């Protein structure tokens, strides 16, 4: 979602006449699109802002903007006001469409502009977009979150759930198809909640059926699914619709029922495993990925053992693993039973060992198989190699004698690592 919004900022700036700069030193306008899910990301932003003070003195006309989730946190805005007075523009998550207006106000008033809404507003449609990829695109179907997991700041900075109208989503999908896009990824903090705020009765599985009828779109992905809201109808839609990719991202977060309850996740280990079993029974060859958190306050060694048990039993194709990060303003941040850093790092390493072995095992099973791969073009690190993804979201690097960028082609898998596959065109 952060990348999708960055593409919207870029689209608006290019419509205003801006062109991309070679680097920050040559720029006249610099925008940081922030994320506050992890403390590390916030620290990087402030590090960059501090480093720009000298450049701002050398180039007084340089405009510096900070936007995104961090700016929805009042204490972050106060920090900008006090310590980073060289910042010219501040925008929140609810009004990214007002970037041009905010730049104009800054240029005409010659003082810093803080433009942050503290409540969610309507969903702006028809915003310009500058996509990074010509053949695949992000497509937001909803914004905000109602779940309030005890460790998560997202509902506080993104607001309550708001679903886009079906007609607007279909119009955007048709536009993307006409522009050459072959694959769309539907975005939402919890796509399984899609439709709950709309007057028209529609759920996420029905949205998938409608999007599958859009000519030109050949693949549909989505993220993220909350286990408490996943439905049998969604799994059956994935099974029945050829365009919907056989890849399910289903965040676990923890394997301990005690920790899951304290996280306010509203499912149990047993329920989670039942969902996995049902999905795999209905969708042969399904790739499963997940998010797992280590070191939640009060997590015992036995709690962590339950998480390892799920990881070993499910054998995820890939897991986004991370260490719990205190987020000011969340219930978990107030707890006194925080886990020592060394213990968190030790558990994290043990989880990585289990997951890396599972990822390698899953990928090795592809060797000798022929897969359909969307050729996304030349690899960023090697111009002699093409790169793309399978239906199951596996990265494949391969050589191709013909220019097949933007096409779904057959690739025979010849080798595998934990993170990607190697292949040759058939």
Buried (B, 14 or more C-beta within 10 A) or exposed (E): BBEBBBBBBBBBBBEEEBEEEEEEEEBEBBBBBBBBBBEEBBEBBBEBBEEBEEBBEEBEEBBBBBBBBBBBBEEBBEBBEEEBEBBBBBBBBBBBBBBEEBBEBBEEEEEBBBBBBEEBEEBEEEBBBBBEBBBBBBBBBBBBBEBEBBBBBBBBBBBEBBBBBBEEBBBBBBEBBEEEBBBBBBBBBBBBBBBBBBEEEBBBBBBBBBBBEBEEBBBBBBBBBBBBBBBEBBBBBBBBBEBBBBBBBBBBBBBBBBBBBBBBBBBBBEBBBEBBEBBBEBBEEBBBBBBBBBBBBBBEEEBBEBBBBBBBEBBBBBBEBBBBBEBEEBBBBEBEEBBEEEBBBBBBEBBEEBBBBBBEEBBBEBBEEBBBBBBBBBBEEEEEBBBBBBBBBBBBBBEBEEEBBBBBBEBBBEEBEBEBBBBEBE
